[in-house]
Amino acid sequence: MKTAQQLINEAKHNISEVKVAELATYLEQTSEPRLIDVREPAEFAQGHIAGAINYPRGVLEMQLANHPAVAASGCAAEVALAELARQPLYLICRSGGRSALAAESLQRMGFNDVYSVAGGMQGWLDANLATQTHQQK
């Protein structure tokens, strides 16, 4: 029997993590951020990073076909998902545990350029970086 923390620790050995400062730099340099917040909708509504898409951890894999980059591509869902999988994708949660598990799952789906944000939203807030509180469109 494994604890949740043991699963998270194992996942962190299999994935790539970025620090909050690296995510902030990425967001400053791109006009189309690929950031998925895997927290629950109520957590997301309390404060999130501008441009983040909210797909809770429990439905992430099923919701990827609805990602704006997939929908805007005009291609078949499988083709558009393959294109999304070739671009950097950042995942964030409250502390970095759920996003680590999510990153490991997306890697199994074929995402090679996926990153979990170490420290999560708590690290983002601790760094006094901006958040928004309005609902996702």
VENWO-V840232 format. One record per residue. RES is the residue in one small letter. SS is DSSP state (@ for helix, = for strand, . for the rest). Layout:
res->RES ss->SS
res->RES ss->SS
This chain:
res->m ss->.
res->k ss->.
res->t ss->.
res->a ss->@
res->q ss->@
res->q ss->@
res->l ss->@
res->i ss->@
res->n ss->@
res->e ss->@
res->a ss->@
res->k ss->@
res->h ss->@
res->n ss->@
res->i ss->.
res->s ss->=
res->e ss->=
res->v ss->=
res->k ss->.
res->v ss->@
res->a ss->@
res->e ss->@
res->l ss->@
res->a ss->@
res->t ss->@
res->y ss->@
res->l ss->@
res->e ss->@
res->q ss->@
res->t ss->.
res->s ss->.
res->e ss->.
res->p ss->.
res->r ss->.
res->l ss->=
res->i ss->=
res->d ss->=
res->v ss->.
res->r ss->.
res->e ss->.
res->p ss->@
res->a ss->@
res->e ss->@
res->f ss->@
res->a ss->@
res->q ss->@
res->g ss->.
res->h ss->=
res->i ss->.
res->a ss->.
res->g ss->.
res->a ss->.
res->i ss->=
res->n ss->=
res->y ss->.
res->p ss->.
res->r ss->@
res->g ss->@
res->v ss->@
res->l ss->@
res->e ss->@
res->m ss->@
res->q ss->@
res->l ss->@
res->a ss->@
res->n ss->@
res->h ss->.
res->p ss->@
res->a ss->@
res->v ss->@
res->a ss->@
res->a ss->@
res->s ss->@
res->g ss->.
res->c ss->.
res->a ss->.
res->a ss->@
res->e ss->@
res->v ss->@
res->a ss->@
res->l ss->@
res->a ss->@
res->e ss->@
res->l ss->@
res->a ss->@
res->r ss->.
res->q ss->.
res->p ss->.
res->l ss->=
res->y ss->=
res->l ss->=
res->i ss->=
res->c ss->.
res->r ss->.
res->s ss->.
res->g ss->.
res->g ss->@
res->r ss->@
res->s ss->@
res->a ss->@
res->l ss->@
res->a ss->@
res->a ss->@
res->e ss->@
res->s ss->@
res->l ss->@
res->q ss->@
res->r ss->@
res->m ss->@
res->g ss->.
res->f ss->.
res->n ss->.
res->d ss->.
res->v ss->=
res->y ss->=
res->s ss->=
res->v ss->=
res->a ss->.
res->g ss->.
res->g ss->@
res->m ss->@
res->q ss->@
res->g ss->@
res->w ss->@
res->l ss->@
res->d ss->@
res->a ss->.
res->n ss->.
res->l ss->.
res->a ss->.
res->t ss->.
res->q ss->=
res->t ss->.
res->h ss->.
res->q ss->.
res->q ss->.
res->k ss->.
